[in-house]
Amino acid sequence: MTVGVVIPAYNSARVLAEAIESVLSQEPPTDRLIVVDDGSTDDTPPVLEKHRGHLEYVRQPNRGPSAARNRGWARLTTDAVIFLDADDLLLPGGLAARLALLRGEGTAWAHTEGYLQGPGEDRRLFSATYPPEGGRPAGWIFSALLCRNFITTSAAIVRRQALERVGGFDESIRGMEDWDLWLRLAVRYPAGYGLEPTFVQRRGPGTLSSDRQAMTRLRYHILVKIRRLFPREVAAAGWPARRSVADAHNQFGYALAAAGRWPEARPFLGASVRLWRWQRRAWWLLFRSAVAPAGGTRASGSPTHEPGPRPPGYGGGEA
């Protein structure tokens, strides 16, 4: 089985060389390594020049990590793909360990244990910080992933045919785009899992994961999108998963109701109570939306030009 590694890079000159070397030192070696420079303005090109002949260098205008990863894997003809962020490391033996997980019959994708490391911190197991819901990291994990994301981009290996089927990364999402991809994979394929740590995720200050408010907004957008794509699968998920998706719809429904935008709030609130019936506030606001004037009423001082909350990604990925 052949495997290619894709590294998206944006102003990552300080750490990129270590990521590249962690891939090039693998035994057995990767079949192809592609680095996609997403419009960097730092010394990324000179760093890559030092590795000429050992990787393929692709440069594009800044379009975000999803577009960079898609550009990279679309150039591959290998059986499988590994994505490694520019500030992460692939541990010795990590490539071989992941390939072994895909050799099982019917395994389209898999992920492994790894380490988290912040500035000046010791390494700690990734699963200690992001445990899977119900303790099940393998198999049919769609319901567990609806509750929380417990797989980072640098942890996974995916058959290229599976990526083609689900459409790769949604380029309209910047941040948590990996979770969106895992959900679309998990609804179709069981996941493999390896206990051997194969990566180090290194976190610097000011990363998206440190902005809790931004992560919360993205979480709601992604869950609303996934229910739109897979309503039956979400409805059939366990109650923790349905409650998670219901809360995402409530986030938008409550905000629209507070602005007096009842027609826009109604579908969000309706979806919420269909998924999770035992909630008073959503039912009450759904009733209010049903009896509100057809044009709706607007709360005092709320802007008339502001669009309603709409999940990103409807134009990308799958429809």
Helices and strands as residue ranges (DSSP letters): E 3-9, H 13-24, E 32-38, H 44-49, E 56-60, H 65-74, E 80-83, E 89-90, H 94-102, E 109-112, E 115-117, E 124-125, H 126-129, G 133-135, H 142-147, G 153-155, E 156-159, H 160-166, H 177-186, E 191-194, E 199-202, G 208-210, H 212-229, H 231-235, H 239-258, H 262-275, H 280-291
